[in-house]
Amino acid sequence: MDDTVTDAQLKQILAKGYKPESQARGNEVYYCRSEHETGSRFESKVCKTAARILLEEQQGKEATTNMERTVGNKAQK
């Protein structure tokens, strides 16, 4: 049981292919999935905490928003 995330956040994490695997100190759970290494056919197992997964998703959304603003501003000039 992971007390660090809401039900909605847990659904979001599971939808990305992560599965709860091991529990660290306290209530922090590690979620793992297999990912293909860039330029390779091999997969590697990647494990992260829920907080890390959600943080990376937020950072990705912010980067996309910033990129869209930059492209939009250049198009207007």
C-alpha positions as CSV (number, residue, x, y, z in Angstrom):
1,M,0.0,0.0,0.0
2,D,1.4,3.4,-1.0
3,D,0.2,6.2,1.2
4,T,2.2,8.8,-0.8
5,V,-0.2,9.0,-3.8
6,T,-3.9,9.5,-4.4
7,D,-6.0,7.0,-6.2
8,A,-6.0,9.2,-9.3
9,Q,-2.2,9.5,-9.3
10,L,-1.9,5.7,-8.8
11,K,-4.1,5.1,-11.8
12,Q,-1.9,7.5,-13.8
13,I,1.3,5.6,-12.8
14,L,-0.2,2.2,-13.6
15,A,-1.4,3.5,-17.0
16,K,2.2,4.3,-17.9
17,G,3.1,0.6,-17.4
18,Y,4.6,0.8,-14.0
19,K,3.9,-1.9,-11.5
20,P,4.4,-1.7,-7.7
21,E,7.4,-3.9,-6.9
22,S,9.0,-3.3,-3.6
23,Q,8.5,-1.2,-0.6
24,A,11.3,0.9,0.7
25,R,11.7,2.6,4.1
26,G,8.4,3.8,5.4
27,N,5.5,3.7,3.0
28,E,7.4,4.6,-0.1
29,V,6.8,2.1,-2.9
30,Y,9.0,1.6,-6.0
31,Y,7.2,1.2,-9.3
32,C,9.1,-0.6,-12.1
33,R,8.7,-1.2,-15.8
34,S,10.8,-2.4,-18.7
35,E,12.1,0.3,-21.1
36,H,14.0,-0.1,-24.4
37,E,17.4,1.5,-24.3
38,T,17.9,4.1,-27.0
39,G,19.6,2.6,-30.0
40,S,19.2,-0.9,-28.8
41,R,16.8,-3.8,-28.8
42,F,17.6,-4.6,-25.2
43,E,15.2,-3.7,-22.4
44,S,16.2,-2.6,-19.0
45,K,14.2,-2.5,-15.8
46,V,13.6,1.0,-14.5
47,C,12.3,1.6,-11.0
48,K,11.2,4.9,-9.5
49,T,9.2,6.2,-6.6
50,A,5.7,7.6,-7.3
51,A,7.0,11.1,-6.5
52,R,9.8,10.8,-9.0
53,I,7.4,9.5,-11.8
54,L,4.9,12.4,-11.1
55,L,7.7,15.0,-11.0
56,E,9.2,13.8,-14.3
57,E,5.7,13.9,-15.9
58,Q,5.2,17.5,-14.7
59,Q,8.6,18.6,-15.9
60,G,7.8,17.0,-19.3
61,K,4.5,18.9,-19.5
62,E,6.3,22.2,-18.6
63,A,9.0,21.6,-21.2
64,T,6.3,21.0,-23.9
65,T,4.4,24.1,-22.9
66,N,7.7,26.2,-23.0
67,M,8.6,24.7,-26.4
68,E,5.1,25.5,-27.8
69,R,5.4,29.1,-26.5
70,T,8.8,29.5,-28.1
71,V,7.6,28.1,-31.5
72,G,4.5,30.2,-31.3
73,N,6.4,33.4,-30.6
74,K,8.8,32.8,-33.5
75,A,5.9,32.1,-35.9
76,Q,4.3,35.5,-35.0
77,K,7.5,37.5,-35.8
